[in-house]
Amino acid sequence: MHSLLQVSYTSWFLDAFNYAIATNMDVLNLSIGGPDYLDLPFVEKIWEITANNIIMVSAIGNDGPLYGTLNNPADQSDVIGVGGIDYSDHIASFSSRGMSTWELPHGYGRVKPDIVAYGRDIMGSKISKGCKSLSGTSVASPVVAGVVCLLVSIIPASDRKDILNPASMKQALVEGAAKLSGPNMFEQGAGRVDLLESYGILKSYKPRASIFPNILDYTDCPYTWPFCRQPLYAGSMPVIFNATILNGMGVIGYVEGPPTWHPSDEVGNLLSIHFTHSEIIWPWTGYLALHMQIKEEGAQFSGIIEGNVTLTVSSPPAQGERPQTSICVLQLKLKVVPTPPRSKRILWDQFHSIKYPPGYIPRDSLDVRNDILDWHGDHLHTNFHIMFNMLRDADYYVETLGSPLTCFDARQYGTLLMVDLEDEYFPEEIEKLRDDVMYTGLGLAIFAEWYNVDTMVKMRFFDDNTRSWWTPVTGGSNIPALNDLLAPFGIAFGDKILNGDFSLLGEQSRYASGTNIVRFPRGGHVHSFPFLDSSESGATQNVLLNSEIKPDSPILGFTEMGEGRIAVYGDSNCLDSSHMVTNCYWLLKKMLDFTSTDARDPVLFSNSVKLDISLYEDDNQLPSRRTDVNFSTYSAVVGKDLICRTDTRFEVWGTKGYSLQLQGRTKKLPGYPLIDLGRGLNSTLATSSRRNRIFNTRNKGDSVGNTYLGLFYGDELDAPKLVGINWLVPAVVAATGFLLLCFWRIRQKRRRRRKGSGAGRLANLL
């Protein structure tokens, strides 16, 4: 299905799929795919294919070992997605990995692939004659398609349409698969295909519904990675597990009533689960998402919680038959630990990440010419999974926020980690983050990316499939939006695209298409290095200058702001597993040491890099937004409502977030003390009574507070002035009160003198 230029068109596939439906095909293999799950004509035709009872087997893709690289249609829940292994039962390096990214950034992806099969060095026939060695998931997928055909043959022809369908076949394959000992579930799915085990399941199969995966066991590592790497604890963002409902009873089904959590003992009552799920299961499949939290009375609990989640699925009856119902069971075995100290808790901003296919979001490293799209999800468990493992090894606890910045309680976290973000920010987010840093002691660690309008315009291309020009909607990150967010702190990034090698703390690093710092407050520590500027304007300057002359560019900065601390770096490629040249995990640790605990490396905070005067660039020199792009099409902010989604704390779902403090405490469970997670156990950084008063009284409706801060944040300030703002209003109030008191006392003295002199005159008259 390719032209001579290796180009294929959606219309060609639609013609082929229509032919498969018209000829009443039973099994269809597809060894092609792509990341565009918003190609609705293609996606809806796949639904039509499976709704017509055609079992589709599809290769998961050859974009491994990167995570978040699943290809459509293999990543669809009603399709059997196949990954590849070698003869040693190791996942083939080329095999794409999960999780599915349809649900990001506002949810959690599904487990894919479904199963794996041999796909490396497989002997097959040449087109002409003879044999040759073949590798790829496009080899593993036909192997599974052959297994499916063999399994179909064991069912009598008269019963096939009643028993065999995409869901029942997937049930037989995943339940019969042999789980491999090394890979995790996002690498192997259910495991290696096992023909004999699946044969045994189908031979006695009765139509039913089930859940895949049907077990979430935190003690089963590494299979249940990343869940087994980080236990549950009270006060965290909900941990989301997204399972697939397989309905072998019919092409359409319904979830009857809410799912139910059945703890195995009283300790299980410490677990609170909110469920989101498909109301209608079609075609053949749906989803069940568990949003799990430990109640506050479990803040000191350590141990295992076990139990089952049950879900009832019904399907309409065939003519003359009774309705079919089935109870699905999902087993849970969860590890719980006491709530970690604030300094060890990091919050990852997922909400402000935009990825392809909603828009043309370019790759962060412009040196990568053969992969121009940023489509791997930018999630802790996709292309940042190695960084996640590193943070866990360093004893940090990392939580994900898929909602606006108003939807988390800053008192719970040492650092907000913002990496490679492309979206805009609500005004309320900017205001809250300013207060979180200044008054609540929240640390802020930011890894930015390149942004240059001229370079973006040059990167546009003509898409033969849509017959339209595609142009980047932003750069590697959205620097104009990020500068708005950082404006209250006097920090801003520029539009250079810097490349080069540098050494810091004995570590050799590569700066790959990063940006520069153009504003930073006096008293901060800024590190600069000589790099080449490869932006459109910078490339012209490089030609004019001697190639040996490279001006120093500020790329790394540290500063205190009120009670919080901020660390910024202009390149995220060193954290992203996609096309990393060198990693900078060492730098991330140093930044977190500073933002979370105020630990300062003597080299990073030496006097030689301390700013005597602030870095400052005029507003008209800062990067500007593109005016030829309708950003609201891709944004979760522009033209949208501010609301906390289902991946935030139960207390604030459906609201605009935290205005003062946590509301709606959970009911106390007998035998477990109620812990105030806003302070005490959770806070390693002491909170003064003055700061608590400011936090509890200054909210969005406090016009006085907003006014006095607004007067000062209109202009960029150095850090000492920002710190002074904390005491401005109390000082003004105290001074005013003192003057009024003095004035009152003077008036009183004058009155007493007048009264005394008048009484003397009266006595003389008498």
N, C-alpha and C positions, 0 to 999 in steps of 0.2 A: 504494500500500500504506500509506496514511495515513488516520487518522481526521480529522474536521474540526478537531481540536486538534493536528494534525500529530504524532500519536502512532502508532507502529506496534508490533506485538507479534511475538515470535519465532514463535508458533504460526501466524500468517498466512503467514510465509515458509516454514515447514515444509510447509504445505498446498500452496503454490505449487510448491515444489521437488519434492514427491511427484508432482504433476501432470506436471511436466517429465519426470521419470523414467518415469512410466506411459505417456506419449505418445511416448517414444523421441525426444526432442528432440535436435538436433545442436548448436546454439549458443544460449547464454543470456546476455543482457546484464543487468547489475544496476547501477543508478545510485543506490544507497543503501548505507549502511554506518555503522559506528560503531567506537569504540575498544575495545569489550569483546570481546577475543579469548578470554575464559574462559567465554563463553556456549556451553557444550559442545554442547547440542542443535543450535544453529545451526552451529557449526564442524564437527561430525561429519556433519551433513547436507550441507555443502559437499563434504566428502570423498566422501560417497556419490554426490553429483551427478557429480563428476569421475571417480570410479571406474566410473561407468556410461557413460564415454566422452562425456560432455557437455562441450563446451568453454565454460568460463565466462569472460566478460569483465566486469570490474567497475571502476567509477570509484574512483580512489585517495583522493578527498576534497578538500574546499575549505577546508582549514584552513591554507593557506599564507599568507604565506611562512615560517611556522614549521616547524622541523625536528622529526622524531619524531611527525608528525601523521597517519600513515597510517591508513586505515580498513579494518576487517575487513568483507568477505572479500578485498578487493583486495590486502591484505598477505600473503595465504597463498601459498605457493610454487607450488601447482598451479593458481592462478588468474592470469589475465592482468590485471595491474593497470595502469591507464592514467592518466597525468597529462595536463595541458593546456598548450598553447603558443598564442601569438598568431601572426598572419600574418607577423611579422618573425622567427619562429623563436626568440623569447624565451620562457622559462618564464613562464606566466601567474602573476601574483602570488598568486592564490587557490589554485593547485595545491599539494596537500600534498606534503611532502618525507619522505624516509627519514631514518635507517635504520629497519628494523622493530624494534619494542621488545619482542617476545615473549622475546627472549634475555636481556634486561637484568634484573638488574645483573651476572649471572654469566657473560656471554659477550659476543658482538658481533653486532649486527643484520645482516640481509641487505640486499642492494641492491634497492630498490624506489623508484619504480615500475619496471615492466618496459620500457615504452615510453611515448612521449608522442604526442599528436595534437592537431590544431587544436581549440581549445575556447573561444576568445574571439570574441565578435561573429559567431557562426555563424548564418546565416539559416535559419530553420525555420518550419514551419507552425503557426498558432494552432489551438487546439482547435475554435474556431468556423469561421473562414475567414480567408484572407489569410496574411501572413507576419509574423514578428517576429524580432528579434535575440536570440540566446541565448548565455549564457556559463556555464562551469562544467566540471568534469571529468565531470559527468553528460551533457555534450554530446560531449566527446571520446571517452568510452567507447562510445557507439553508433556513432561513426564507425569505431572499430576493429572493433566487432562486424560492421559491414557489410563491412569489408575481409576479415575471417575468412570470412564467407559467400561472398565472391567467390573466395577461395582454395580453399575446400571444393569449389567448382563445377568447378575444373580437374582434380580427381581423378576418374577414372571411378567411377561408383557401385559397381561390383563390387569396387573396390580400397579404397574409403574406410575401411572398418572395419579394414583391415589396416595402413593408412598413417596415417590421421588420428586424432589423439588430443590431449588437452590438452598433452602434452609436445612432440610433434612440431610442433604449431601454434606453441607458444611458441618453439621452436627456429627456425622459419622467420621469425617476427616479429623476434626479438632479433638474429639473425644477419644479417637483411636490413635492419635499421634504419639510418638515416643519423645518425651521431653529430654532435651540435651542438657548435660550437666553444667556447661560453661556459660552459654549466652543468656542474656536476659530476654524478657518477653517481648520487648520492642525489636529484638533482633531475630528471634526464632518463632514468635507466635506460640502456638500450641506445641511445636516441635517438628520432628522429622515425620513425614508421611509414612504410615504403616498400613499396607494393604490388608494384611490378615486381620489386624485388630478392627479396622473399619468394616471389613467383611462381616465379622462377628456381630458388630453393632447393627448393621443394616439387615442382617438375616432375621433378627427378631424385632425389628423396629416397629414401634407404634407411634403414630403422629403425636407430637408433643412440642412444647416450647421449652427453651433452656436459655441460660446466660453464658456468654463467653467473654472473658474467662470466668469460671464459676468459683474460683478461689482467689482471695487476696490474703496472702500470708506474709507478714512482715519478718518472719523468722526464716523464710525461704530465700536466701541470698546466694547468688546474684540474680536468680530468676525474676524476682519481683522488684528489681531495680526500676525506678529510683525510690520506691516506697520503703523498701527495706533499709535504705541508707539513712533515713531520717525518721525517728519515731514521732508519734503524736504527743502533744502537750497542751495544757490549758492556755487559752488566750491567743492561740495562733489563728491565722487565716484558715478557712476551711481547706482541708486536703480533699481534692476531687479525684475520684476514681470513676472512669467512664467505661462501662461495660456494654456489650452488644446483646440485644435480645434476638434470639433466633426462633422463629415461629414455623415449625414444620407442619402445623395443622392447616395452614391456608395462606394465600397470598395477602390477605388482610386480617388483622387482629386488633384487639382492643385491650388496654390495661384496665382491669376491673378493680377499682378502688386503689387507695394509696399503698405503696410498698410498706412492709412492716419489718422493724428491727426486733429480733428475738435474742436478747443476751443470754448466755449460758449460765450466768450467776449474777449476783447483785452488783458486783464491780462493773458489769457491762452497762449499768445505768449511768455511769459516768460519761458514756459516749452519747453524743447527740448527732443524729444524722438527718439532714434535709435531703429529700429526693427530687430530682428533676428527671422526667422520662417522656418518651413518646406517648402521646395519647392514642394515636393511631399507628399501628405497625404495618408499614407498606413500603415497597413490596418485600414481604417475607421477614423483614428485620426492623428493629428499632433500637433505641438506646436507653440505658438506665445509668444515671450519674448519681453517685453518692457524694454528698458534701459533708465531710466528717469533722467534728470538733469535740474536744474534751471539755466538759463543763468546768466552771470555775472552781467548784468544790473538789476537783481532781488535780488541783495545781501542785499538790505534793505527792500524788500517787505515782508509784513506779511498779510496772508489772505488765501482764498480758491481759487483753480483753478479747474474749471469743464470743461467737454467736453466729446467727444466720439472718440474712435478709430474704424475705419471701415476696414474690410478686405473682399475681394471678393474671393469666392471659386467656382471652376467649377469642374464638373465630366463628363467624357465621356458619350455620349448618348447610350442607348440600341439600338439594331438594329431597324431602322425605326423610331426612336424618335429624338427629338431636344436636343442639349446639355443643361445640367442643370447648373444653376448658383444660387448662394445665397450670400447675403451680411450679414456678421457677425458684430455685434456691441458689443463693450466693453465700459462700462461707467466708467469714472474716476471722482473722487472727491478727490482732493489732498490738504493737508494742507501744507502751506509754511511759514517759519519763516526767519527772518534775519540771515545771516551767523553767527554762534556762534564764540566766540573768540577762538584763537588757543589752549589755555590751556584747553578748554573743549572738544576738538576733539581728538578721539582715532582712530587709524587705526589697524584693526585686520588682521593679516597675515593668509590668508586661503590657499595661493598658495603652501606653503611648507608642507601641510598636505597630507599624503597618508593613505588610508583606505582600508580595505578588501572590495571587492574581488580581486583587482589587485595583491595583494600579501598577505602573512601571516604577518599581522601587529598585534603584541600581545597586549593584554589589558594592561593598564597602571598600575593597581593595581594587583600585582601577588597573592594577597590573594583571588582573585575571581577565583575559580577553575572551576566553571561550565560555564563560558563565557570567552573563551580565546581570542576572536577576538575583535579588535578595529574597529567596523563597523558602528558606528552611525553618521559618517560624520565629527565630530569635527568642527562643524559650530556654529556660534553665535545663530542660531535659531533651533539647534537640541540639542545635549547634553550639550551645554553651554547656553541654553535659560534662565535659572534662573540667571546666571551671567549677561546676557544681560539686563534683567529686573532690576537687582540691579544697574547697571551702569546708566541706564536711570533714575531710581529713584534718583540717586545722581547727576542728571543734566549733565551727560556726553553724548556726541553724538558719537556713535560708527559706523564706516564705515568698509566695508569689501574689502580687496584687494585679488583678485584671480589671480594676475599676479606677475611677479618678482618685487623685491624691487626697481628696476630702474624705475618703472612705477607709482611712486607717488611723489608729490612735498612736500618735508619735511617741507617747510615753513608754510604749512597749518595745521600741526598736533602738538599737545603737546607731544603725546606718541605713539610709535609703540608697540603694544602688541603682543608678540609672545609666544604662549602656545602650548606645546605638539606637536612639529613639527618633521617630520620624513624625509623630503627630503634634498637634497644637495643644494648648493648655487652656482650661477654663480660667476666667479671672479669679474665681473662688479658690482654684488650686494654687495659683500664684500667691494669693494672700495667705492661705493656710500654711504653705510650705515656708514662707517667710517667718510666720509666727512659730512654727514647729522648730525651726533652727534657732531663732533668736531667744525664745522664751522656754522652750521645752527641752533644749539640749540635743535635738536630733542631729546626727551626723549626715553629711551628704557627700557621696562619692559619684563622680560623673565621668564617663568615658564618651567623648564626642566622636564625630567623624567629619569627613570633608563636606563642604558645601560651596559650590561655585556655579553661578547661573550660566555663565558663558560655557563652561564645560558641560553642563547639563544639556544645553541647547545642542551642542555638538554631538551628544550621545544619542540623539533620536534616531529611529530607524523605521523603515516601512515594513509593516506586517502583511505578508501575502495572504494570510488566512482571513483577517478582518478587513483587508484592503484599506488600511488607514495608517497614518503616521503615529508612532508611539514615542512619547517624550517623557523623561523622568519627572515625576511629580514633586520630587525633592531630591536632595543629595544623599550621601551616605547616612546623614542624619539631618534633622530639621534645625539648623543653627539659628535662624531668626526666631523660631519659637523658643528654643533653649535660652537664647539671650534674653527674651522677655521674662522667662522664669528666673533667671539669675540676676536680672537688673537690680532688685532690691539689695543685692550684696556687692554691687559694683564689679561684676564679673561678666565678661563677654568673649566670644570666640570670633575669629575672622573668617575670610574666605580663601585663604591659601590652601593649596594641596601639597603637603610636604612629604618628601621621601628621603630616606637616608638611614645610616647606621649610627648608633651612639652607644656610649658605655656609661653606666651609672651603678654605683654600689657593687662594682665588680661584675656586673651582668652586661653581656653584649645583647643589644636589642635592635630591632628594625622598626622604623617608623614608616608605616605603609599607607600612603594616601590619607594622612591625618591632617588636622587643621591646627591653627595657631591661636594663642591667647592674646587678645588685644586690649582687654581691660582687666585690671586686678587691683585690689585695694592696697594702700600703703601699709607696711608692716607685715604683709604676706611674704611667703617664700616662693620664688619662681625660678624654674630651671629652664635654660635656653640652650639650644644646640644648633650647629650650622647644617641646614638642609637645603636641598633644591626644591623650588616651587614649580610644580608641574601643571598648575592651573593655566588657563588660556592666557591670562594677563601675566602670570609669573613666568611662563615659558618664554614670552617675548623679552622680559627683563633679563632672563638668564642668557639669552643670545647676546644682548648688549653688554652684559658684564663678562668679565673674565671667568671662565668656567671654574677656575680654582677658587674664586671668591664666593663664599657662601655666607650670607649674613646670619647671625644667630636669631633663632625664632623661639619665643617662649611657648612651651608645650605642656608644662607640668606646674601646678600651683597648689599651695596649702595656705589656709588662712583660718583664723578664728572669727566667728560672728556671734556676738552676744554670748549665749551659753552653749552654742553649737560650734561645729567645725566643718569645713568644706575642703574637699580635695578634688581637683579637676585634672583631666588628661585628655589630649586631643585626638586619640586614636583608639578604636576598639578592636582592631584586627588581631591584636595580641591576646585577646580573650576568646575570640570566635574560632571554633574548630574548623570552619568551612574551608578557608584558604590561608590559614595561619602560617606566617614565615617564622617568627619566633614568639614564644609566649612571654607574657609579663605578669604571671601569677605572683611572682616575688614582689612586684610593684603594687599589685592589688592588695596583698597582705599588709604592706607598709601603709598604704592609704587607709585601710580599715583599722589598723592599729591606732592611727591618728584620729579618725572620725569617730570611732567607737569608744576609745579609752584614753585619748590624748597622749598616747605614747609617741615620742618623737625621735626618729632616727637622727643622730647628730650630723650626718652628711646631708640629709634632705633638709635639715633645718639649720644649716650653718649660716653664720652672719654674712658670708660672701654672696648669698643668694637672697638676702632679705631686702625688700624694696624700701628705699628711703622716700621715694615719691611714688604715687600710684601710676600704674599703666592706664592710659586713657586715650581712646580714639573717639572722634566725634561721631554723633549719631549717623550723619550722612555717609560715613565711611564703613559702617557696619553692614554685614550681608543683608540683603533685602529679599522679600518673598517674591516668587514669580507671580506676575499679573496675568499670565496667559493660561493658567491652570485652574480649573474649578476644584479646589482642594476638598470641598465638602463631599464630593463623590467618594472619597477614600477615607475621610477622617471620621473618627468616633467622637470628635469634639465640635468641629465647625458645623453649625446648623443642627446640633444634636442637644438633647436634654442632659443635664447633669444628674446622674442617678447612680447609686451604688448597686452593683449587680450581684448575682448569686455566688460570686467567688469572694465575697467580703463577709465580715462577721455577721452573725445572725441578727445582732441588735440593730444593724444599720441598713439591712437589705431594703431596697425600694425607697430609701430616703436620699437626701443630698449629702449625707455623711455626718461626720462628727463636728458639731458646732461648739460643744463644751466638753463633755466627757461621756463615758459609756453610759448608756441607758438600758433599763430593762434587765436587771440581774436575773440569772437563772435561780430557780428554787433550790434551796439547800437540800442535799441528800443526807439522810440520817447516817451518822458515823463519819462524815467528812466535813472538815471546817470550811467555811466560806472565806476565800482569799480575795483581797482587793488587788486585782492585777494591775491597777494603775500605779501602785506604789509598793512599798514593802518588799515582798519576795522577788518581784520582777525588776526592781530598780537597783542597779549598782551605782548609778550616778545620783548622788543625793539631790533632792529637790527642795529648794528653800521655800519658806512660807511666802516670801515675796513673789517668787516665780509662780507658785500655785495660785496666788490671788490674781495675778495678771492673766494666767491661762483660763481661770474660771470666770473672769468677769469680762474679758475682751472677746466678743464674738462678732459675727457678721453684722449684727444690729447695733453695735456700739459705735455710733456716729462720731463721738468725741475721739475715741481711740483711732478710728480710721482716718479722721481728719488730721490729727497731729502727726501721725506717721506719714500720711500722704504728703504733707508739706515738705518733709525731709527726703522722701524717696523720689521726689520729682527730679532731683539731681543726684549724680553718683557720689557716693561718700566713701571716705577711707574708713578702715575698720575701727579706729579709736572713736570716730564720731558716731558710728553705728552703735557701739557699746554705750556711749553716753546717752543715747536716746532712751535706754531703759529707765534712767533716773530723771528724765526731763520733766515729765508731768508731775511726779511727786515733788520735785524741787520747786517748780512753779507754784504748785498748790501751797507748799509750806511757806514759801516766801510771801505769797499773797496773804496767807493767814497771819504771819508774823507782822506784816505792815498794818493789817486791819486791827490786830491786837494793840499795837503801839498807838495807833490813831485813837482807838477807844479809850485807852488808859490816859492819854493826854486830855481828851474831852472830859473824862471823869475828874481829873485834877482841877481843870479850869472851873468846872461846876462847883466843886467843893470850896474853891477860893471865893467864888462869887457869893456862895451861900454864907460862908464865914464872915465876909466883910459886911454883908447886909444885916446879919444878926448883931454885929457890933454897933452899927449905926442905930438900929432899933433900941438897943440897950441904953445908948446915950440919950435918946429922946425921952425914954421913960425916966 
